[in-house]
Amino acid sequence: MRFDRSTYQCKSRRRDPASLKSRIKEICGTRVPYGYRRVHYVLRREGWEVNPKRVYRIYKEMGLQLQNESPKRRVKTKLREDRLDAVCANDV
């Protein structure tokens, strides 16, 4: 059977994310500690129909990821005293 190519070929409906990128940059510029989830929430309140996975991808591409804090357990190991050398057998 012969069909016209346009009948069975899907056309992309994806929009250019340039305006979305600029808006995400504005939100992160005014509110520094915002992560991608809160940025997504702000965008939804403003009327943007955007997926959180898409916000995360753009957020990561722009290098806006928040720095993770170091766990508290690592700080305690630095403060611990040095171990003593074993003097005899079964000495810890």
Biopython code that builds the backbone (N, CA, C, O; Angstrom):
import numpy as np
from Bio.PDB.StructureBuilder import StructureBuilder

atoms = [
    (1, "MET", "N", (0.838, -1.188, 0.000)),
    (1, "MET", "CA", (0.000, 0.000, 0.000)),
    (1, "MET", "C", (0.872, 1.236, 0.000)),
    (1, "MET", "O", (1.954, 1.258, 0.588)),
    (2, "ARG", "N", (0.405, 2.212, -0.637)),
    (2, "ARG", "CA", (1.154, 3.468, -0.685)),
    (2, "ARG", "C", (0.374, 4.544, 0.061)),
    (2, "ARG", "O", (-0.776, 4.858, -0.247)),
    (3, "PHE", "N", (1.078, 5.101, 1.078)),
    (3, "PHE", "CA", (0.501, 6.187, 1.860)),
    (3, "PHE", "C", (1.382, 7.408, 1.714)),
    (3, "PHE", "O", (2.573, 7.318, 1.419)),
    (4, "ASP", "N", (0.765, 8.537, 1.928)),
    (4, "ASP", "CA", (1.547, 9.760, 1.976)),
    (4, "ASP", "C", (2.337, 9.756, 3.286)),
    (4, "ASP", "O", (1.802, 9.366, 4.324)),
    (5, "ARG", "N", (3.574, 10.174, 3.251)),
    (5, "ARG", "CA", (4.452, 10.111, 4.420)),
    (5, "ARG", "C", (3.895, 10.917, 5.599)),
    (5, "ARG", "O", (4.114, 10.541, 6.751)),
    (6, "SER", "N", (3.194, 11.995, 5.340)),
    (6, "SER", "CA", (2.672, 12.835, 6.418)),
    (6, "SER", "C", (1.560, 12.143, 7.207)),
    (6, "SER", "O", (1.249, 12.573, 8.318)),
    (7, "THR", "N", (0.956, 11.088, 6.669)),
    (7, "THR", "CA", (-0.119, 10.414, 7.389)),
    (7, "THR", "C", (0.404, 9.536, 8.521)),
    (7, "THR", "O", (-0.292, 9.360, 9.521)),
    (8, "TYR", "N", (1.581, 8.991, 8.398)),
    (8, "TYR", "CA", (2.090, 8.098, 9.440)),
    (8, "TYR", "C", (3.341, 8.609, 10.123)),
    (8, "TYR", "O", (3.952, 7.877, 10.901)),
    (9, "GLN", "N", (3.735, 9.821, 9.862)),
    (9, "GLN", "CA", (4.915, 10.385, 10.508)),
    (9, "GLN", "C", (4.475, 11.416, 11.538)),
    (9, "GLN", "O", (3.736, 12.347, 11.218)),
    (10, "CYS", "N", (4.928, 11.245, 12.767)),
    (10, "CYS", "CA", (4.546, 12.161, 13.840)),
    (10, "CYS", "C", (5.334, 13.457, 13.725)),
    (10, "CYS", "O", (6.528, 13.451, 13.425)),
    (11, "LYS", "N", (4.659, 14.545, 13.963)),
    (11, "LYS", "CA", (5.310, 15.847, 13.958)),
    (11, "LYS", "C", (5.547, 16.269, 15.403)),
    (11, "LYS", "O", (4.650, 16.158, 16.240)),
    (12, "SER", "N", (6.729, 16.744, 15.691)),
    (12, "SER", "CA", (7.082, 17.152, 17.046)),
    (12, "SER", "C", (6.302, 18.399, 17.437)),
    (12, "SER", "O", (6.202, 19.356, 16.669)),
    (13, "ARG", "N", (5.756, 18.368, 18.640)),
    (13, "ARG", "CA", (5.035, 19.524, 19.161)),
    (13, "ARG", "C", (5.857, 20.239, 20.218)),
    (13, "ARG", "O", (5.352, 21.133, 20.898)),
    (14, "ARG", "N", (7.102, 19.861, 20.359)),
    (14, "ARG", "CA", (7.975, 20.436, 21.374)),
    (14, "ARG", "C", (8.282, 21.896, 21.033)),
    (14, "ARG", "O", (8.620, 22.236, 19.899)),
    (15, "ARG", "N", (8.150, 22.742, 22.055)),
    (15, "ARG", "CA", (8.442, 24.162, 21.859)),
    (15, "ARG", "C", (9.889, 24.454, 22.228)),
    (15, "ARG", "O", (10.535, 23.672, 22.925)),
    (16, "ASP", "N", (10.378, 25.568, 21.762)),
    (16, "ASP", "CA", (11.745, 25.976, 22.070)),
    (16, "ASP", "C", (11.827, 26.363, 23.546)),
    (16, "ASP", "O", (11.061, 27.214, 23.997)),
    (17, "PRO", "N", (12.742, 25.756, 24.306)),
    (17, "PRO", "CA", (12.808, 26.040, 25.748)),
    (17, "PRO", "C", (13.550, 27.325, 26.102)),
    (17, "PRO", "O", (13.895, 27.522, 27.267)),
    (18, "ALA", "N", (13.806, 28.202, 25.136)),
    (18, "ALA", "CA", (14.577, 29.416, 25.426)),
    (18, "ALA", "C", (13.853, 30.308, 26.428)),
    (18, "ALA", "O", (14.477, 30.826, 27.354)),
    (19, "SER", "N", (12.541, 30.495, 26.257)),
    (19, "SER", "CA", (11.799, 31.342, 27.193)),
    (19, "SER", "C", (11.708, 30.673, 28.565)),
    (19, "SER", "O", (11.759, 31.342, 29.597)),
    (20, "LEU", "N", (11.571, 29.339, 28.563)),
    (20, "LEU", "CA", (11.535, 28.604, 29.833)),
    (20, "LEU", "C", (12.877, 28.694, 30.547)),
    (20, "LEU", "O", (12.922, 28.859, 31.766)),
    (21, "LYS", "N", (13.969, 28.586, 29.796)),
    (21, "LYS", "CA", (15.309, 28.695, 30.394)),
    (21, "LYS", "C", (15.518, 30.070, 31.023)),
    (21, "LYS", "O", (16.062, 30.186, 32.121)),
    (22, "SER", "N", (15.081, 31.104, 30.316)),
    (22, "SER", "CA", (15.265, 32.451, 30.857)),
    (22, "SER", "C", (14.439, 32.654, 32.121)),
    (22, "SER", "O", (14.890, 33.313, 33.058)),
    (23, "ARG", "N", (13.219, 32.086, 32.155)),
    (23, "ARG", "CA", (12.374, 32.228, 33.341)),
    (23, "ARG", "C", (12.957, 31.457, 34.535)),
    (23, "ARG", "O", (12.916, 31.939, 35.667)),
    (24, "ILE", "N", (13.497, 30.268, 34.279)),
    (24, "ILE", "CA", (14.125, 29.486, 35.347)),
    (24, "ILE", "C", (15.329, 30.235, 35.893)),
    (24, "ILE", "O", (15.567, 30.241, 37.100)),
    (25, "LYS", "N", (16.091, 30.869, 35.002)),
    (25, "LYS", "CA", (17.266, 31.632, 35.438)),
    (25, "LYS", "C", (16.847, 32.826, 36.295)),
    (25, "LYS", "O", (17.514, 33.148, 37.278)),
    (26, "GLU", "N", (15.746, 33.483, 35.926)),
    (26, "GLU", "CA", (15.244, 34.604, 36.723)),
    (26, "GLU", "C", (14.815, 34.141, 38.115)),
    (26, "GLU", "O", (15.128, 34.783, 39.117)),
    (27, "ILE", "N", (14.094, 33.020, 38.161)),
    (27, "ILE", "CA", (13.617, 32.506, 39.449)),
    (27, "ILE", "C", (14.797, 32.147, 40.342)),
    (27, "ILE", "O", (14.797, 32.477, 41.528)),
    (28, "CYS", "N", (15.794, 31.480, 39.791)),
    (28, "CYS", "CA", (16.959, 31.076, 40.581)),
    (28, "CYS", "C", (17.835, 32.269, 40.945)),
    (28, "CYS", "O", (18.545, 32.227, 41.950)),
    (29, "GLY", "N", (17.796, 33.315, 40.153)),
    (29, "GLY", "CA", (18.577, 34.509, 40.458)),
    (29, "GLY", "C", (18.010, 35.289, 41.627)),
    (29, "GLY", "O", (18.761, 35.844, 42.430)),
    (30, "THR", "N", (16.680, 35.337, 41.730)),
    (30, "THR", "CA", (16.066, 36.087, 42.817)),
    (30, "THR", "C", (15.990, 35.261, 44.088)),
    (30, "THR", "O", (16.076, 35.803, 45.190)),
    (31, "ARG", "N", (15.828, 33.950, 43.940)),
    (31, "ARG", "CA", (15.696, 33.062, 45.093)),
    (31, "ARG", "C", (16.793, 32.014, 45.007)),
    (31, "ARG", "O", (16.592, 30.952, 44.418)),
    (32, "VAL", "N", (17.937, 32.298, 45.582)),
    (32, "VAL", "CA", (19.126, 31.465, 45.412)),
    (32, "VAL", "C", (18.958, 30.031, 45.910)),
    (32, "VAL", "O", (19.347, 29.114, 45.187)),
    (33, "PRO", "N", (18.404, 29.778, 47.100)),
    (33, "PRO", "CA", (18.385, 28.396, 47.577)),
    (33, "PRO", "C", (17.299, 27.513, 46.968)),
    (33, "PRO", "O", (17.072, 26.405, 47.453)),
    (34, "TYR", "N", (16.624, 27.980, 45.913)),
    (34, "TYR", "CA", (15.557, 27.184, 45.320)),
    (34, "TYR", "C", (16.127, 26.017, 44.525)),
    (34, "TYR", "O", (17.054, 26.190, 43.734)),
    (35, "GLY", "N", (15.574, 24.839, 44.735)),
    (35, "GLY", "CA", (15.914, 23.666, 43.953)),
    (35, "GLY", "C", (14.954, 23.529, 42.791)),
    (35, "GLY", "O", (14.066, 24.362, 42.613)),
    (36, "TYR", "N", (15.129, 22.471, 41.988)),
    (36, "TYR", "CA", (14.305, 22.329, 40.797)),
    (36, "TYR", "C", (12.840, 22.062, 41.136)),
    (36, "TYR", "O", (11.953, 22.450, 40.376)),
    (37, "ARG", "N", (12.577, 21.407, 42.262)),
    (37, "ARG", "CA", (11.187, 21.105, 42.624)),
    (37, "ARG", "C", (10.419, 22.377, 42.957)),
    (37, "ARG", "O", (9.271, 22.549, 42.546)),
    (38, "ARG", "N", (11.064, 23.263, 43.704)),
    (38, "ARG", "CA", (10.404, 24.520, 44.055)),
    (38, "ARG", "C", (10.284, 25.423, 42.833)),
    (38, "ARG", "O", (9.299, 26.149, 42.693)),
    (39, "VAL", "N", (11.273, 25.384, 41.952)),
    (39, "VAL", "CA", (11.199, 26.152, 40.706)),
    (39, "VAL", "C", (10.022, 25.655, 39.879)),
    (39, "VAL", "O", (9.295, 26.453, 39.288)),
    (40, "HIS", "N", (9.829, 24.330, 39.833)),
    (40, "HIS", "CA", (8.702, 23.758, 39.091)),
    (40, "HIS", "C", (7.380, 24.236, 39.677)),
    (40, "HIS", "O", (6.451, 24.566, 38.940)),
    (41, "TYR", "N", (7.297, 24.272, 41.006)),
    (41, "TYR", "CA", (6.080, 24.728, 41.670)),
    (41, "TYR", "C", (5.788, 26.191, 41.333)),
    (41, "TYR", "O", (4.638, 26.544, 41.074)),
    (42, "VAL", "N", (6.811, 27.040, 41.334)),
    (42, "VAL", "CA", (6.636, 28.458, 41.000)),
    (42, "VAL", "C", (6.176, 28.603, 39.551)),
    (42, "VAL", "O", (5.299, 29.413, 39.251)),
    (43, "LEU", "N", (6.767, 27.821, 38.661)),
    (43, "LEU", "CA", (6.370, 27.883, 37.252)),
    (43, "LEU", "C", (4.916, 27.454, 37.071)),
    (43, "LEU", "O", (4.186, 28.061, 36.288)),
    (44, "ARG", "N", (4.492, 26.423, 37.781)),
    (44, "ARG", "CA", (3.103, 25.959, 37.676)),
    (44, "ARG", "C", (2.137, 27.029, 38.178)),
    (44, "ARG", "O", (1.063, 27.220, 37.608)),
    (45, "ARG", "N", (2.527, 27.734, 39.258)),
    (45, "ARG", "CA", (1.662, 28.810, 39.768)),
    (45, "ARG", "C", (1.546, 29.955, 38.771)),
    (45, "ARG", "O", (0.518, 30.629, 38.710)),
    (46, "GLU", "N", (2.608, 30.175, 37.985)),
    (46, "GLU", "CA", (2.598, 31.251, 36.999)),
    (46, "GLU", "C", (1.861, 30.867, 35.721)),
    (46, "GLU", "O", (1.637, 31.713, 34.855)),
    (47, "GLY", "N", (1.482, 29.591, 35.597)),
    (47, "GLY", "CA", (0.700, 29.183, 34.438)),
    (47, "GLY", "C", (1.471, 28.393, 33.394)),
    (47, "GLY", "O", (0.919, 28.074, 32.341)),
    (48, "TRP", "N", (2.708, 28.076, 33.652)),
    (48, "TRP", "CA", (3.492, 27.269, 32.712)),
    (48, "TRP", "C", (3.036, 25.818, 32.830)),
    (48, "TRP", "O", (2.948, 25.292, 33.939)),
    (49, "GLU", "N", (2.750, 25.173, 31.720)),
    (49, "GLU", "CA", (2.425, 23.755, 31.721)),
    (49, "GLU", "C", (3.712, 23.003, 31.424)),
    (49, "GLU", "O", (4.033, 22.731, 30.267)),
    (50, "VAL", "N", (4.436, 22.673, 32.469)),
    (50, "VAL", "CA", (5.756, 22.074, 32.308)),
    (50, "VAL", "C", (5.886, 20.890, 33.255)),
    (50, "VAL", "O", (5.367, 20.904, 34.372)),
    (51, "ASN", "N", (6.584, 19.873, 32.789)),
    (51, "ASN", "CA", (6.798, 18.635, 33.522)),
    (51, "ASN", "C", (7.981, 18.812, 34.485)),
    (51, "ASN", "O", (8.957, 19.473, 34.130)),
    (52, "PRO", "N", (7.918, 18.235, 35.699)),
    (52, "PRO", "CA", (9.063, 18.375, 36.615)),
    (52, "PRO", "C", (10.340, 17.738, 36.080)),
    (52, "PRO", "O", (11.437, 18.205, 36.384)),
    (53, "LYS", "N", (10.207, 16.668, 35.281)),
    (53, "LYS", "CA", (11.398, 16.045, 34.699)),
    (53, "LYS", "C", (12.074, 16.983, 33.703)),
    (53, "LYS", "O", (13.300, 17.008, 33.593)),
    (54, "ARG", "N", (11.271, 17.747, 32.987)),
    (54, "ARG", "CA", (11.825, 18.713, 32.033)),
    (54, "ARG", "C", (12.520, 19.857, 32.762)),
    (54, "ARG", "O", (13.587, 20.313, 32.350)),
    (55, "VAL", "N", (11.901, 20.316, 33.852)),
    (55, "VAL", "CA", (12.523, 21.378, 34.660)),
    (55, "VAL", "C", (13.854, 20.889, 35.206)),
    (55, "VAL", "O", (14.837, 21.630, 35.202)),
    (56, "TYR", "N", (13.894, 19.649, 35.676)),
    (56, "TYR", "CA", (15.136, 19.087, 36.213)),
    (56, "TYR", "C", (16.217, 19.015, 35.143)),
    (56, "TYR", "O", (17.373, 19.349, 35.404)),
    (57, "ARG", "N", (15.850, 18.581, 33.940)),
    (57, "ARG", "CA", (16.829, 18.467, 32.854)),
    (57, "ARG", "C", (17.409, 19.831, 32.501)),
    (57, "ARG", "O", (18.624, 19.967, 32.357)),
    (58, "ILE", "N", (16.564, 20.832, 32.360)),
    (58, "ILE", "CA", (17.025, 22.180, 32.021)),
    (58, "ILE", "C", (17.837, 22.769, 33.165)),
    (58, "ILE", "O", (18.858, 23.420, 32.945)),
    (59, "TYR", "N", (17.373, 22.536, 34.386)),
    (59, "TYR", "CA", (18.055, 23.035, 35.591)),
    (59, "TYR", "C", (19.470, 22.475, 35.670)),
    (59, "TYR", "O", (20.416, 23.186, 36.013)),
    (60, "LYS", "N", (19.600, 21.199, 35.349)),
    (60, "LYS", "CA", (20.903, 20.540, 35.390)),
    (60, "LYS", "C", (21.798, 21.026, 34.255)),
    (60, "LYS", "O", (22.994, 21.234, 34.459)),
    (61, "GLU", "N", (21.232, 21.209, 33.056)),
    (61, "GLU", "CA", (22.016, 21.697, 31.912)),
    (61, "GLU", "C", (22.594, 23.079, 32.175)),
    (61, "GLU", "O", (23.703, 23.391, 31.742)),
    (62, "MET", "N", (21.833, 23.905, 32.890)),
    (62, "MET", "CA", (22.273, 25.267, 33.162)),
    (62, "MET", "C", (23.260, 25.333, 34.320)),
    (62, "MET", "O", (23.815, 26.396, 34.594)),
    (63, "GLY", "N", (23.487, 24.219, 34.999)),
    (63, "GLY", "CA", (24.451, 24.194, 36.100)),
    (63, "GLY", "C", (23.961, 24.870, 37.353)),
    (63, "GLY", "O", (24.754, 25.454, 38.092)),
    (64, "LEU", "N", (22.658, 24.804, 37.610)),
    (64, "LEU", "CA", (22.081, 25.485, 38.765)),
    (64, "LEU", "C", (21.869, 24.562, 39.949)),
    (64, "LEU", "O", (21.198, 24.951, 40.905)),
    (65, "GLN", "N", (22.413, 23.358, 39.923)),
    (65, "GLN", "CA", (22.168, 22.406, 40.998)),
    (65, "GLN", "C", (22.696, 22.922, 42.317)),
    (65, "GLN", "O", (23.759, 23.538, 42.389)),
    (66, "LEU", "N", (21.926, 22.655, 43.363)),
    (66, "LEU", "CA", (22.350, 23.054, 44.702)),
    (66, "LEU", "C", (23.489, 22.161, 45.161)),
    (66, "LEU", "O", (23.545, 20.982, 44.810)),
    (67, "GLN", "N", (24.390, 22.724, 45.941)),
    (67, "GLN", "CA", (25.496, 21.947, 46.484)),
    (67, "GLN", "C", (24.995, 21.126, 47.657)),
    (67, "GLN", "O", (24.319, 21.656, 48.539)),
    (68, "ASN", "N", (25.311, 19.865, 47.679)),
    (68, "ASN", "CA", (24.911, 19.000, 48.781)),
    (68, "ASN", "C", (25.795, 19.274, 49.994)),
    (68, "ASN", "O", (27.003, 19.479, 49.874)),
    (69, "GLU", "N", (25.166, 19.272, 51.150)),
    (69, "GLU", "CA", (25.932, 19.468, 52.382)),
    (69, "GLU", "C", (26.638, 18.168, 52.727)),
    (69, "GLU", "O", (26.126, 17.082, 52.455)),
    (70, "SER", "N", (27.815, 18.284, 53.326)),
    (70, "SER", "CA", (28.533, 17.075, 53.724)),
    (70, "SER", "C", (27.850, 16.473, 54.948)),
    (70, "SER", "O", (27.383, 17.209, 55.818)),
    (71, "PRO", "N", (27.785, 15.159, 55.027)),
    (71, "PRO", "CA", (27.133, 14.525, 56.178)),
    (71, "PRO", "C", (27.855, 14.827, 57.482)),
    (71, "PRO", "O", (29.064, 15.055, 57.496)),
    (72, "LYS", "N", (27.105, 14.827, 58.573)),
    (72, "LYS", "CA", (27.679, 15.164, 59.873)),
    (72, "LYS", "C", (28.659, 14.103, 60.352)),
    (72, "LYS", "O", (29.578, 14.409, 61.111)),
    (73, "ARG", "N", (28.475, 12.857, 59.919)),
    (73, "ARG", "CA", (29.358, 11.797, 60.386)),
    (73, "ARG", "C", (30.797, 12.010, 59.926)),
    (73, "ARG", "O", (31.725, 11.565, 60.601)),
    (74, "ARG", "N", (31.000, 12.670, 58.811)),
    (74, "ARG", "CA", (32.363, 12.916, 58.337)),
    (74, "ARG", "C", (33.068, 13.958, 59.200)),
    (74, "ARG", "O", (34.288, 13.911, 59.362)),
    (75, "VAL", "N", (32.318, 14.878, 59.741)),
    (75, "VAL", "CA", (32.906, 15.899, 60.600)),
    (75, "VAL", "C", (33.417, 15.254, 61.880)),
    (75, "VAL", "O", (34.485, 15.620, 62.370)),
    (76, "LYS", "N", (32.673, 14.300, 62.428)),
    (76, "LYS", "CA", (33.065, 13.657, 63.676)),
    (76, "LYS", "C", (34.347, 12.848, 63.513)),
    (76, "LYS", "O", (35.142, 12.774, 64.450)),
    (77, "THR", "N", (34.566, 12.248, 62.367)),
    (77, "THR", "CA", (35.783, 11.461, 62.179)),
    (77, "THR", "C", (37.013, 12.357, 62.185)),
    (77, "THR", "O", (38.094, 11.920, 62.579)),
    (78, "LYS", "N", (36.864, 13.584, 61.761)),
    (78, "LYS", "CA", (38.003, 14.492, 61.766)),
    (78, "LYS", "C", (38.385, 14.888, 63.199)),
    (78, "LYS", "O", (39.557, 15.126, 63.491)),
    (79, "LEU", "N", (37.402, 14.955, 64.072)),
    (79, "LEU", "CA", (37.651, 15.403, 65.444)),
    (79, "LEU", "C", (38.164, 14.273, 66.343)),
    (79, "LEU", "O", (38.663, 14.536, 67.438)),
    (80, "ARG", "N", (38.048, 13.038, 65.898)),
    (80, "ARG", "CA", (38.477, 11.903, 66.708)),
    (80, "ARG", "C", (39.993, 11.877, 66.868)),
    (80, "ARG", "O", (40.726, 12.293, 65.971)),
    (81, "GLU", "N", (40.454, 11.390, 68.005)),
    (81, "GLU", "CA", (41.893, 11.297, 68.241)),
    (81, "GLU", "C", (42.493, 10.161, 67.422)),
    (81, "GLU", "O", (41.781, 9.248, 67.004)),
    (82, "ASP", "N", (43.789, 10.219, 67.197)),
    (82, "ASP", "CA", (44.470, 9.149, 66.469)),
    (82, "ASP", "C", (44.462, 7.873, 67.298)),
    (82, "ASP", "O", (44.474, 7.915, 68.528)),
    (83, "ARG", "N", (44.443, 6.759, 66.616)),
    (83, "ARG", "CA", (44.441, 5.473, 67.302)),
    (83, "ARG", "C", (45.832, 5.163, 67.849)),
    (83, "ARG", "O", (46.848, 5.544, 67.268)),
    (84, "LEU", "N", (45.849, 4.481, 68.955)),
    (84, "LEU", "CA", (47.125, 4.079, 69.554)),
    (84, "LEU", "C", (47.621, 2.803, 68.875)),
    (84, "LEU", "O", (46.822, 1.985, 68.420)),
    (85, "ASP", "N", (48.926, 2.643, 68.810)),
    (85, "ASP", "CA", (49.504, 1.442, 68.220)),
    (85, "ASP", "C", (49.246, 0.238, 69.128)),
    (85, "ASP", "O", (49.230, 0.365, 70.352)),
    (86, "ALA", "N", (49.046, -0.932, 68.514)),
    (86, "ALA", "CA", (48.841, -2.156, 69.288)),
    (86, "ALA", "C", (50.174, -2.565, 69.918)),
    (86, "ALA", "O", (51.201, -2.599, 69.239)),
    (87, "VAL", "N", (50.154, -2.873, 71.211)),
    (87, "VAL", "CA", (51.357, -3.238, 71.950)),
    (87, "VAL", "C", (51.512, -4.756, 72.016)),
    (87, "VAL", "O", (52.624, -5.269, 71.896)),
    (88, "CYS", "N", (50.403, -5.483, 72.206)),
    (88, "CYS", "CA", (50.468, -6.941, 72.322)),
    (88, "CYS", "C", (49.359, -7.569, 71.464)),
    (88, "CYS", "O", (48.614, -6.856, 70.792)),
    (89, "ALA", "N", (49.257, -8.869, 71.491)),
    (89, "ALA", "CA", (48.252, -9.579, 70.718)),
    (89, "ALA", "C", (46.859, -9.250, 71.253)),
    (89, "ALA", "O", (46.688, -8.995, 72.445)),
    (90, "ASN", "N", (45.889, -9.257, 70.382)),
    (90, "ASN", "CA", (44.483, -8.962, 70.692)),
    (90, "ASN", "C", (44.289, -7.541, 71.261)),
    (90, "ASN", "O", (43.310, -7.275, 71.960)),
    (91, "ASP", "N", (45.202, -6.662, 70.962)),
    (91, "ASP", "CA", (45.103, -5.280, 71.403)),
    (91, "ASP", "C", (44.510, -4.476, 70.241)),
    (91, "ASP", "O", (44.961, -4.581, 69.101)),
    (92, "VAL", "N", (43.512, -3.691, 70.550)),
    (92, "VAL", "CA", (42.852, -2.921, 69.502)),
    (92, "VAL", "C", (43.298, -1.476, 69.594)),
    (92, "VAL", "O", (42.862, -0.643, 68.799)),
]
sb = StructureBuilder()
sb.init_structure("model")
sb.init_model(0)
sb.init_chain("A")
sb.init_seg("    ")
for serial, (resi, resn, name, xyz) in enumerate(atoms, 1):
    if name == "N":
        sb.init_residue(resn, " ", resi, " ")
    sb.init_atom(name, np.array(xyz, "f"), 0.0, 1.0, " ", f" {name:<3s}", serial, name[0])
structure = sb.get_structure()
